[in-house]
Amino acid sequence: MTAIEQYLVDTYRASQHGTPMPPPPGRDDVAVLRAARTYEQFRAVLDGAPGHHPWRSALGRLLTRRDLP
C-alpha cells in the first residue's frame, strides 16, 4: 500500500469516527530536513567546527586547493 492509499484509508476512518484528519504525506518533510540540518550545525559548533553550512566549507576547500594548474 502506498502512502497516498494509506492516507486515504486513514482519512476515511477519521471521518467515520469523528477524529481529527491525519496530515497529508510529505507535508512536514522539508521541516524535518531543516531541523536535522540545524541539529548537525549545532553539534558541529559544540565540537569546535565551523557552524555554517557544510556545502560552504566543501566549496571553500575546493576553491583553495593549491595543486590546481
N, C-alpha and C positions, 0 to 999 in steps of 0.2 A: 504494500500500500504506500502510495506516495504521500508526501507531506500535505499536498493540497487535498487529497482524498481524506486523510485523517482530519484535517481542519474542517472539511465539510461535515463529516460524521460528528465531530465534537460540537460544531455549531448547531446542528440539528438536535443533538441531545440537550444542549443548553437551552434551546428554545422550547423544548418539550418539558423540561424540568424547571424552567424559570430562573436558571442560574446565569451569571454573567457570561457573555460571549468570550471565547478564547481569542488571544491576539492572532492576527494572521501570520503565517510563516514568513520568516525573514524580516519582520518589522524592526527588530532590535539588533540585527546583525552588525550594522555599522557602529552602533553604540558599544557593543561588546568588543569589537576590534579596537575602537578608540580607548576604551578602558584598559584593555590589555597593553596597548602601546604606552599609555600613561604610567601604568604599573611598572613596565620594564624600564622606562626612563627614570622613575623614582628609585628603583633598585640600583640602576647604574650610578645615580648620584650618591646613594648610600655606600656603594662600593668604591667611590672615588673616581669614577669615569665621567666623561662629559655627559650632561643631561639632555643634549639636543638630539634631534632626530638621527637615527643610526645611518640613514642614507647620506646625510650630510657629511658624516665622518668618513664613510667609504669613498664618497666622491672627492673629498679633500685629500685622502691618501692617494687616490689615482692621479689626481692633478699635480701632486707634488713629488711624484716619483722621479728620481734622479737618473735612472737608467734609460730614459726615453731619448731617441736620437735628436 
